[in-house]
């Protein structure tokens, strides 16, 4: 079984920027970086869906989800 390697948020953002700004294909960037084309296409898709905060780390929430969670906790405490 192959365990996926975790990539830093900045690495993902830089890879996506190579596609968006330099006009390279996602497959070409994946080859250049030595990652799976499927992974690269997934990163591009995540970025398209939410360019403000596309790659939240495991265990972390997007800002609006975090605010909602905090409000739920405050409500529960009251």
N, CA, C and O of each residue as an XYZ file, in Angstrom:
312
protein
N       0.845     -1.188      0.000
C       0.000      0.000      0.000
C       0.885      1.245      0.000
O       1.828      1.342      0.785
N       0.582      2.185     -0.873
C       1.342      3.430     -0.965
C       0.618      4.493     -0.147
O      -0.570      4.748     -0.344
N       1.348      5.100      0.763
C       0.786      6.162      1.595
C       1.038      7.492      0.899
O       2.179      7.793      0.549
N      -0.008      8.300      0.688
C       0.196      9.584      0.017
C       1.103     10.506      0.830
O       1.009     10.579      2.055
N       1.971     11.197      0.123
C       2.897     12.130      0.757
C       2.191     13.466      0.983
O       1.589     14.011      0.058
N       2.258     13.994      2.199
C       1.637     15.309      2.419
C       2.493     16.418      1.796
O       3.717     16.413      1.927
N       1.857     17.339      1.138
C       2.551     18.463      0.524
C       2.177     19.736      1.256
O       1.030     19.911      1.667
N       3.133     20.612      1.416
C       2.897     21.890      2.093
C       1.949     22.752      1.267
O       1.904     22.655      0.041
N       1.205     23.584      1.954
C       0.253     24.488      1.302
C       0.959     25.373      0.268
O       0.455     25.559     -0.840
N       2.115     25.913      0.627
C       2.841     26.786     -0.295
C       3.280     26.039     -1.551
O       3.267     26.603     -2.646
N       3.663     24.789     -1.398
C       4.052     23.982     -2.554
C       2.862     23.833     -3.504
O       3.006     23.984     -4.717
N       1.699     23.539     -2.948
C       0.498     23.386     -3.762
C       0.142     24.697     -4.463
O      -0.167     24.707     -5.655
N       0.187     25.801     -3.719
C      -0.137     27.100     -4.312
C       0.832     27.453     -5.437
O       0.417     27.949     -6.484
N       2.117     27.199     -5.222
C       3.106     27.483     -6.270
C       2.857     26.624     -7.500
O       2.985     27.104     -8.626
N       2.506     25.372     -7.298
C       2.226     24.483     -8.425
C       1.006     24.976     -9.208
O       1.020     25.001    -10.439
N      -0.034     25.363     -8.495
C      -1.247     25.860     -9.161
C      -0.941     27.160     -9.901
O      -1.448     27.379    -11.002
N      -0.124     28.016     -9.312
C       0.235     29.273     -9.978
C       1.007     29.019    -11.271
O       0.890     29.789    -12.225
N       1.790     27.952    -11.309
C       2.498     27.606    -12.548
C       1.491     27.307    -13.656
O       1.726     27.627    -14.821
N       0.382     26.700    -13.289
C      -0.665     26.400    -14.271
C      -1.414     27.678    -14.642
O      -1.620     27.965    -15.821
N      -1.822     28.446    -13.623
C      -2.658     29.611    -13.862
C      -1.906     30.764    -14.532
O      -2.426     31.372    -15.468
N      -0.698     31.072    -14.069
C       0.009     32.260    -14.544
C       0.952     31.987    -15.707
O       1.118     32.834    -16.584
N       1.562     30.824    -15.720
C       2.532     30.526    -16.766
C       1.904     29.805    -17.944
O       2.560     29.594    -18.965
N       0.645     29.427    -17.815
C      -0.066     28.799    -18.908
C       0.356     27.365    -19.192
O       0.028     26.817    -20.244
N       1.077     26.758    -18.266
C       1.472     25.362    -18.442
C       0.276     24.469    -18.146
O      -0.621     24.847    -17.393
N       0.269     23.285    -18.742
C      -0.800     22.346    -18.437
C      -0.547     21.716    -17.075
O       0.592     21.619    -16.618
N      -1.626     21.294    -16.442
C      -1.491     20.640    -15.141
C      -0.643     19.381    -15.260
O       0.136     19.073    -14.358
N      -0.784     18.660    -16.350
C       0.006     17.438    -16.558
C       1.485     17.757    -16.682
O       2.321     17.024    -16.154
N       1.821     18.840    -17.374
C       3.226     19.228    -17.537
C       3.828     19.637    -16.195
O       4.950     19.244    -15.874
N       3.098     20.414    -15.419
C       3.580     20.835    -14.098
C       3.772     19.605    -13.212
O       4.756     19.512    -12.479
N       2.832     18.664    -13.280
C       2.952     17.438    -12.487
C       4.229     16.684    -12.856
O       4.954     16.223    -11.975
N       4.502     16.560    -14.140
C       5.746     15.888    -14.578
C       6.965     16.645    -14.080
O       7.912     16.040    -13.578
N       6.947     17.961    -14.216
C       8.085     18.777    -13.787
C       8.358     18.634    -12.288
O       9.511     18.648    -11.858
N       7.297     18.497    -11.504
C       7.434     18.423    -10.050
C       7.525     16.993     -9.526
O       7.786     16.777     -8.343
N       7.312     16.028    -10.400
C       7.393     14.631     -9.992
C       6.209     14.174     -9.155
O       6.356     13.343     -8.258
N       5.046     14.716     -9.449
C       3.843     14.298     -8.734
C       2.849     13.713     -9.727
O       3.023     13.829    -10.940
N       1.824     13.094     -9.205
C       0.795     12.485    -10.035
C      -0.035     13.563    -10.743
O      -0.410     14.560    -10.126
N      -0.319     13.367    -12.025
C      -1.194     14.323    -12.719
C      -2.576     14.424    -12.052
O      -3.180     15.496    -12.023
N      -3.062     13.306    -11.522
C      -4.353     13.317    -10.839
C      -4.306     14.238     -9.621
O      -5.258     14.973     -9.356
N      -3.201     14.196     -8.888
C      -3.018     15.069     -7.735
C      -3.011     16.528     -8.168
O      -3.675     17.370     -7.563
N      -2.263     16.814     -9.210
C      -2.151     18.193     -9.706
C      -3.502     18.715    -10.168
O      -3.866     19.850     -9.861
N      -4.245     17.900    -10.901
C      -5.575     18.316    -11.364
C      -6.503     18.565    -10.173
O      -7.325     19.480    -10.207
N      -6.372     17.757     -9.127
C      -7.169     17.962     -7.916
C      -6.854     19.288     -7.255
O      -7.757     19.988     -6.797
N      -5.568     19.638     -7.202
C      -5.173     20.916     -6.607
C      -5.745     22.083     -7.396
O      -6.234     23.053     -6.817
N      -5.682     21.984     -8.712
C      -6.224     23.050     -9.563
C      -7.729     23.182     -9.320
O      -8.256     24.292     -9.242
N      -8.415     22.049     -9.202
C      -9.853     22.071     -8.964
C     -10.181     22.694     -7.608
O     -11.098     23.509     -7.504
N      -9.435     22.315     -6.568
C      -9.658     22.908     -5.240
C      -9.446     24.419     -5.296
O     -10.195     25.178     -4.682
N      -8.437     24.848     -6.025
C      -8.156     26.281     -6.144
C      -9.307     26.992     -6.867
O      -9.716     28.080     -6.461
N      -9.824     26.383     -7.928
C     -10.931     26.993     -8.664
C     -12.177     27.121     -7.795
O     -12.909     28.105     -7.895
N     -12.417     26.125     -6.940
C     -13.599     26.136     -6.084
C     -13.514     27.194     -4.988
O     -14.526     27.779     -4.602
N     -12.293     27.440     -4.486
C     -12.127     28.414     -3.406
C     -10.726     29.014     -3.463
O      -9.833     28.552     -2.753
N     -10.518     30.031     -4.292
C      -9.183     30.614     -4.425
C      -8.698     31.366     -3.182
O      -7.501     31.621     -3.052
N      -9.597     31.721     -2.276
C      -9.208     32.456     -1.071
C      -8.513     31.533     -0.074
O      -7.469     31.886      0.473
N      -9.080     30.368      0.161
C      -8.465     29.417      1.102
C      -8.625     27.998      0.567
O      -9.404     27.210      1.105
N      -7.883     27.674     -0.495
C      -8.086     26.386     -1.161
C      -7.513     25.174     -0.435
O      -8.043     24.073     -0.580
N      -6.460     25.343      0.331
C      -5.776     24.192      0.919
C      -5.663     24.333      2.424
O      -4.611     24.699      2.949
N      -6.758     24.039      3.114
C      -6.679     24.049      4.569
C      -6.060     22.726      4.990
O      -6.323     21.684      4.389
N      -5.246     22.779      6.017
C      -4.564     21.576      6.471
C      -5.510     20.630      7.179
O      -6.618     21.015      7.553
N      -5.079     19.404      7.363
C      -5.931     18.432      8.047
C      -6.159     18.893      9.480
O      -5.238     19.328     10.172
N      -7.390     18.786      9.894
C      -7.746     19.226     11.231
C      -8.097     20.696     11.311
O      -8.491     21.180     12.372
N      -7.960     21.415     10.209
C      -8.270     22.843     10.181
C      -9.522     23.062      9.345
O      -9.869     22.246      8.491
N     -10.179     24.158      9.602
C     -11.384     24.506      8.862
C     -11.171     25.795      8.082
O     -10.302     26.603      8.407
N     -11.982     25.968      7.049
C     -11.967     27.234      6.324
C     -12.497     28.303      7.269
O     -13.245     27.985      8.194
N     -12.126     29.563      7.057
C     -12.504     30.630      8.005
C     -13.994     30.697      8.319
O     -14.361     30.866      9.482
N     -14.860     30.568      7.321
C     -16.293     30.655      7.597
C     -16.785     29.456      8.395
O     -17.659     29.604      9.250
N     -16.245     28.282      8.134
C     -16.623     27.092      8.898
C     -16.124     27.196     10.339
O     -16.805     26.759     11.267
N     -14.933     27.776     10.526
C     -14.391     27.962     11.866
C     -15.262     28.938     12.656
O     -15.545     28.697     13.830
N     -15.683     30.019     12.038
C     -16.538     30.999     12.710
C     -17.875     30.366     13.094
O     -18.393     30.607     14.184
N     -18.422     29.565     12.200
C     -19.679     28.876     12.479
C     -19.520     27.924     13.666
O     -20.383     27.871     14.542
N     -18.430     27.183     13.692
C     -18.176     26.256     14.794
C     -18.079     27.008     16.126
O     -18.620     26.561     17.137
N     -17.396     28.134     16.118
C     -17.263     28.920     17.345
C     -18.619     29.448     17.818
O     -18.890     29.475     19.018
N     -19.466     29.865     16.880
C     -20.805     30.317     17.240
C     -21.643     29.165     17.808
O     -22.399     29.360     18.760
N     -21.511     27.985     17.237
C     -22.227     26.829     17.754
C     -21.803     26.529     19.189
O     -22.641     26.243     20.044
N     -20.495     26.595     19.447
C     -19.993     26.346     20.794
C     -20.505     27.394     21.773
O     -20.894     27.068     22.895
N     -20.504     28.652     21.347
C     -20.995     29.733     22.205
C     -22.478     29.545     22.498
O     -22.925     29.734     23.629
N     -23.225     29.176     21.483
C     -24.662     28.894     21.654
C     -24.874     27.763     22.650
O     -25.736     27.848     23.525
N     -24.098     26.725     22.514
C     -24.227     25.573     23.394
C     -23.917     25.963     24.843
O     -24.585     25.512     25.774
N     -22.906     26.797     25.018
C     -22.521     27.234     26.367
C     -23.605     28.105     27.021
O     -23.803     28.066     28.235
N     -24.291     28.881     26.195
C     -25.351     29.760     26.730
C     -26.557     28.937     27.103
O     -27.556     29.483     27.571
